[in-house]
Structure formats: structure tokens, C-alpha cells
Amino acid sequence: MVRIASKQPRKQRKARYNAAHHERGSLLHAPLSKELREKYNQRSVRVIKGDTVKVIRGDHSGTSGSVDSVITKKSQIVIDGVSVKKADGTEVPRPIDPSNVIVTELNLEDKRREQKLGGE
């Protein structure tokens, strides 16, 4: 977990940008939907490829899709169906911060993740 000791926003941003690789996973947590929160007794979970999420903030709010990739370096996720149009007309994926989405369905192919969540 990234330890942020200062109240100053510039130092908080700097701590996020300069976080070690093994600490960046804590920056990739997103809140769970109410149903999943009750089922697993957890408020948030680390987002991985294959999870289904719903965007709740920004220009793409209301859009649901599966997570195509996780950009650990920038602490962002790429969601299927969330894209922007470039000046030449091509569509490119729009990375989104995990705090702006809620997880509606979990990818439980990895058995370790299911055990960690403590589900059925």
C-alpha cells in the first residue's frame, strides 16, 4: 500500500507517480457493486483483466464493459466499449482510473482470487 504522509496534494500526487512497482496494485482497486459487496463482505477489489465494470464518472458514465487490459504503470484500466475518436476519425481506447468505475461482475477463473475473496 502506498503510504501518503502529507496533506499537500502535490506530495500526494508525487507519491502515486513514484510508487514502487509492487505498491501500484493498491492503486488499482475499484469499489464493488452492492450485490457483490454483500456477497463477499468487501468494499473494493483489485481490478483484473476479464472483470465486468460500469463507468460511474466522466464522459462515458453509464457504460458497462469488460476490462481489456490493466495499465499498472499509469494506474489505469482499458474497458471494452470506452473509446474516443481521433482527429483522423479512428477510434482509440480511453484509459480510465479505477476509482471511477464499480465492479459488477468478477473474473473468477483464478482459484486463488476466489479463495482470497472468501466466496462460496
Secondary structure as UniProt FT lines:
FT   HELIX           9..17
FT   HELIX           21..28
FT   STRAND          29..32
FT   HELIX           34..40
FT   STRAND          44..46
FT   TURN            49..50
FT   STRAND          52..55
FT   TURN            59..62
FT   STRAND          64..71
FT   TURN            72..75
FT   STRAND          76..79
FT   TURN            80..81
FT   STRAND          83..85
FT   TURN            87..88
FT   STRAND          91..93
FT   HELIX           98..100
FT   STRAND          101..105
FT   HELIX           111..117
//
